[in-house]
Amino acid sequence: MEEFLLPCLNKQLFGIDCLGCGGQRALMLLFEGEFSAAFAMYPAIYSLLLLLFFIILNFFFKFKKAMIIKTALIIANAAIIILSYYFKMEAYF
């Protein structure tokens, strides 16, 4: 299944992982039932899926504080992605 994954252009051009590196592999691990391995591969996978689920749900059901919830989820996702990237890069250097 890995032959169908998109390559990371940032890693190919510069040799450094991008903020999204590991996301596709983590999703594949989720489909295979490897939940802890998916989290280890890309810690933001579950919070991103929660955000995606909420956005899709919000298309069908309108919530009063949907904008506040979406904003909070986006900020939380950005923080998780940045922090996990920082710790991953700290291990390289």
N, C-alpha and C positions, 0 to 999 in steps of 0.2 A: 504494500500500500504506500510505502514511502516514496516510490518513484513518481507518484502523482502530486507530491508536495511542491509548492513554489519555493525557489531558492531565495535566500536573503541577499538582495543586491548590495546592501551596506556591508555585509560580511564578505561578499565576493570582491567588492571594490577596495575596501579599506582594511579588511581582516579583523574587524571588531563587530561584536554582536550589536544589533539594534534593540530598541525597547520592546519590539514585538517578537524577537527571536525566541523560539520555543512554543509559541502559541499554537501553531498548526500541529506540532508533535503532541502537545498537551491535549488538544482536541481529539486526536487519534487515540491517545491513551485512554481518554474518557470513553470513547466508543468501544474500546476493548475491555473496559471494566477495571482499568488500573487507576483508581481514584487518587491514591496517595502519590503514585508516580506522576500523574498529571499535575498535581499541586507542586510537586518538587520541580518539575520541568518548567512550569510557568505559574507562579503563585496567584496571578490575577485571573486565572481561568474561571473560577467559580463566581467571582464578583462581576466579571464581564457577562457571564451567562445570566446572572440575576438581573443585570441592567438590560440586556437584550430581552429577557422574558417580560420585564416591566414595560418596556417600550412597546412590545407587541401587544401586551394586555391592554395598554393605554389606548391603542387604536380602536379596540372594541368596547372598552368601558372607560368612561371619562371620570377621572378622580379629581376631587377638589384641589388637592395639594400636589398634583402630578409634577408640576414644574419644580417644586421644592425637593420632592423625592428624586427626580431625575438629576437635579443639580448635585444633591448629596451623593448619589451613586456615582456620578461622573467624577466628582472630587475624590471620593474614596478610591475609585479605580485608578485615577491618575497617581495618587499617593502610593498605592500598592505597586504599581508598575515602576514608578521612579525609585522607590526604596529597594525593590527586588533587583532592579538593574544596577543600582549603586553597590549592593552587596555582591552581586555577580561580578562586576568589574573590579571591585576591591580584591576579590580572590585571584583575578588575573595579574594584578600588579602588586 
